[in-house]
């Protein structure tokens, strides 16, 4: 006998509009506050955006990242990221590490020879075989360019998603989706401001991934809404939306939980290198689900939807004055 785990009942009748003004406007208020927090107190930028020095080391001994970190801590260099570099071409006794140190006040963008010598001395105290093979520096100008590249990447992603939703559904759905995505984006940034977590390029990658995850969830809800608008022609729009969210709730919860089951072990065991990325993704799962249920559909309700079958469902086949909607299982 097959065993099926159900996180929520197959058929639910939750009223997601019961506290619609509280859930909607509270989210909008928090979104605005999160956006303002970017300017004060501001993000805690990591090395990618502040500039700094990358030191590449090599040793024949197995790397102990925590030992390296403890050795460099007394130098008070601030933000230090250490990761092991893997390459199939490396010898069995060739262990390479990448050490990224933020820009110092007395050496903007670069540490200077004295700082690099201090790093080498501290590491050789715990591993006499270690040696520095290369150093690279990122100055303030390059860091500023990276910040704007990240901003334009997020804007381009949101615009592309809006155009896609507009073409697939209607402009009201596109506006609702974009407002939900902006909510997800700024609440994630706001969390990093509130906790003063390091914000670097890996977090930008997490933000773009969150947008993709969130829009997928919204498309599922909107697709069911479009079908139900044809199926229940006389039902009020508010009730059709409530029904659609209830019908997709099981899928939404199952997707969110399975995603978290993959992310939480990475958060605990993945190490410092990917911890910020994973933390942002976990938060993004929650805010993305929230915006799909309580924000995007509310925007569509405010804007209204054309209940004309031919506009709602482009898969309908028209025979004279009769409109026949194709069965969902027969759609291409």
VENURMO-V784166 format. One line per field, one symbol per residue. ss: DSSP state (H for helix, E for strand, - for the rest). phi: phi as a letter, one per 20 degrees, with the letter a starting at -180 (. if undefined). burial: # if it has 9 or more other ideal C-beta (glycine too) atoms within 8 Angstrom, else .. A space follows every 10 residues. Layout:
ss=???
phi=???
burial=???
This chain:
ss=---------- ---------H HHHHHHHHHH HHHHHHHHHH HH-EE-HHHH -EEEEEEEE- ----HHHHHH HHH------E EEEEE----- ----EEEEEE EE-E--E--- -HHHHHHHHH HHHHHH---- EEEEEEEE-H HHHHHHHHHH HHHHHHHHHH HHHHHHHH-- HHHHHHHHHH HHHHHHHHHH HHHHH--EE- HHHHHHHHHH HHHHHHHHHH HHHHHHHHHH H-----HHHH HHHHHHHHHH HHHHHHHHHH HHHHHHHHH- -HHHHHHHHH HHHHHHHHHH HHHH-HHHHH HHH-----HH HH----EEE- -EEE---HHH --
phi=.fddedfcgf dccfefdgdf ffffffffff ffffffffeb fnfefefgde nrcddddbbe egfcgfffff fegfflenfc dcbeedbgff ffddddcddd cffefecgnb enffffffff fffffdbgef bedacccdeg ffffffffff ffffffffff ffffffffdc ffffffffff ffgfffffff ffffelefdc ffffffffff ffffffffff fffffffffe fdfefgggff fffffffdff ffffffffff feefgfffdf nffdffffff ffffffffff ffeddgffff fffncfefgf efcfefddcm eeddeffgfd ff
burial=.......... .....##..# ..##..##.# #.###.##.. ...####### #########. ..#.#.###. ##....#.## ##.#.....# ....###### ####..#### ##..##.### .###.##..# .#..#.#### .##..##..# ..##..##.. ###.##..## .######### ########## ###...#### ########## #.###.#### ##.####### .#..#.#.## ######.### .######.## ..#####..# ...####### ########## ########## #.#.#...## .##..#.... ..#.##.... ..
